[in-house]
Structure formats: structure tokens, C-alpha cells
Amino acid sequence: MTTQRETLDPKTLEMLVCPLTKTRLTLSKDGTELFSAAAKLAFPIRRGVPMLSLEEARPYDPGQAERPPRLTS
């Protein structure tokens, strides 16, 4: 269950970038990961905190997985 404290603020999400490519990240539908299409990596979100280290990332293939939704303002 996600509480208000564990959700990311949309304005904060707009400021986050991939640590490898410095490109925009997109939030997964379930809010548990941030995707970098340029780097083909998915970064986990734990307790509302994005884990933006390359050690925490997992491979992500935008062509194989469901396309991540775009952030809206």
C-alpha cells in the first residue's frame, strides 16, 4: 500500500533525470519505477525515494515492455 508520504510529487519527478544520460525519466503506471528510455534502464522507487544509482537499476527494453506513461503537469 502506498501512502501519501511514499508518493513522489509530480514537480519533483519533472526535475529528475537519468544519472547516465541526463535525459528525462518517466514513472511506471504502478509508481514503483522510473524509466530511462535513452539508457534502457529502470530505477526502483523505495519508500517514495528514487534509487538513481546505476547499481540499483535494472535493464529495461522499451520495445518489449509496456510503454511507460508520460508525466503530465
N, C-alpha and C positions, 0 to 999 in steps of 0.2 A: 504494500500500500504506500502510495506517495503522499506525503503531507505537504502543506504549503511551504514549510521550511526546506523541503527537499527539491522543490521545483526551481528551475532556472528562470530568471527574469528575462523576457524577450529582448530588452535593451542590452543586457549583458551578453546574450547569445550573438547579437549583431556585432559585438566588438571582438569576439573570439576568432582566432584564425588558426589554421593548421601550423604546428611548430616546424614542419618540414618545408612546406611550400608557401606559407604565409597567405594562403587563399581562404576564402570563406568556408565555414563549416555549416552543415545542415543537421537538424535534430531529427532523430528517428521518431516514428509515429508513437512508440510507447515511451519516449523520453528517456531511454536508458543509454543512448549512444549519440555521439556527434560524428558525422561522416565527412571525410575529405575526399571528394571525387578526384581531385588532382593527384593526390598521393595514394589513392585507393586504400585508405586506412579508416578504421572505425575506432573512436576513442570512447571508453566507457565513462559513464557518469555514476559516481557513487555518493550516496547521501547528499545529492544536489551539487556535488563538486565535480567538474570535468577533469578527468585524468589525461592531461595533454602531453604526456611523455611518450616517446617512441617505444619505450619498453612496455607500456601499458596497452598500446594499440594492437589491433588485430587486422589481418588483411581483409579488404572489402572490395568486391568486384561489382561495380555499379551495373554491369550488364547482366549479371546472374541474380542478384538480389533485388528485392523490391526497391524501386527508386525512392530515395529519401525525399520527404516533403520539403518545400522551400519555406523559409521563415517569412512570416508576414508581419508587417508593422501595425 
